[in-house]
Amino acid sequence: MRRKFDEKTPQLIKWQGHIVMSNSERPFFEKLFEQIAYMKVSCVLEVGFGLGISAKLIQDTFLPQCHEIIEVDSTIYKDLQAFCSVNKTVKAIRGDSWSFKPRKRYDFIFYDLFEYHDVYYFDQWAGRLSELLIPGGVVCAPIFDLDPPPQTTIAGFKRLRRDVLRVPPYLLSNGRRIRTGIFECWQRD
């Protein structure tokens, strides 16, 4: 799928008037990864590439043996391929996270997906996450623009953490700036 972005630069991706991702999110992601740096991670699935901010942080924080990134948009996928050419342990997967057939299970999933059409809540993801994660594996996700954010539960998972981080202002999808970032992590039973 190839989208016609309103704007796509190394600093900003905008689609149909919504900010998909901006470089202003970098401090939030840096603080998020500081909070989870203690985790022992060897095989990562990252859902969505965007500007590659989290991909770089995953490489620097965890030094994973395997790091696969799935991207649905063909334009962003080209950026992902360029990232892979510099980061040889990263593998690009072209497709949708709902339907791709993994060859392995992961011990860590980072889910940062801009919802182009529908909002997929994690409780609806329980079965898919169980297919993708090893027992004891962890999924983490940033939560944007939800006030107050829902108390998410996932069948077959326990919440490891739900943190509110104070960060420099960053842009939300609607163009509003916010100074807090929330992230949640769950562990598969």
Summary of the structure (lengths in Angstrom):
residues: 189
radius of gyration: 15.5
end to end distance: 34.5
largest distance: 41.9
contacts: 555
relative contact order: 0.18
helix: 25%
strand: 38%
